[in-house]
């Protein structure tokens, strides 16, 4: 046993009551990240093709830099933005479905009088 392991838990002391994350939730989260990245990339590809026909937004020709894969940087950028926004929405929905409960040592919320006056 290394020295750092000794200081993390004491001998005979019970570990915390937190449950470890199950493997299924890890797989679902990883799959969600892959799906959001691919959806962002495909959405950017669709947008670029439709933009050529409808001229919604001016895209300078400098963005079509790699000749083998035009607008690759834009597609990857939109995929990353979709990944972050999808993660934020997923976190928001999870927070609404399962809000954080008060712990053992948390206290009740109270109204503070900011000016220090008594009522």
C-alpha positions, -999 to +999 in steps of 0.1 A: +000+000+000+014+034-010+016+063+014-010+083-004-035+055-002-031+054+036-042+090+040-073+087+019-091+063+043-084+053+078-082+016+088-116+004+098-134+036+087-164+032+065-163+048+031-187+076+021-223+067+014-222+079-021-230+054-047-206+049-076-218+058-111-231+028-128-215+016-160-248+020-179-249+058-172-213+061-183-221+044-216-252+065-221-233+097-214-205+087-238-231+077-265-249+111-260-216+129-265-209+110-298-245+116-310-244+153-303-210+157-320-222+138-351-255+157-352-237+190-350-213+180-378-242+168-400-262+199-392-233+221-402-230+202-435-267+206-442-265+243-434-236+248-457-253+231-486-286+250-480-267+283-476-252+279-511-288+277-525-306+303-503-277+327-494-287+330-457-253+340-444-222+351-463-194+326-459-161+339-472-141+317-495-113+316-470-134+293-448-133+267-476-096+262-468-088+225-471-095+218-508-101+181-500-128+189-474-142+224-478-155+242-447-140+215-424-131+239-397-166+254-397-182+219-395-159+209-366-166+242-348-204+238-351-201+202-339-182+213-308-208+240-301-236+215-305-218+192-281-215+218-254-251+231-259-264+195-258-245+189-226-259+220-211-295+211-220-289+176-207-276+189-174-306+213-171-331+186-178-313+162-153-313+190-127-351+195-131-359+158-130-336+150-100-329+182-080-301+182-054-314+173-020-300+188+012-273+168+029-269+158+065-250+189+074-268+215+053-289+241+071-323+255+063-323+285+040-332+318+058-338+353+047-310+376+055-314+413+063-287+428+041-286+462+058-283+447+093-316+463+105-340+444+127-376+443+118 
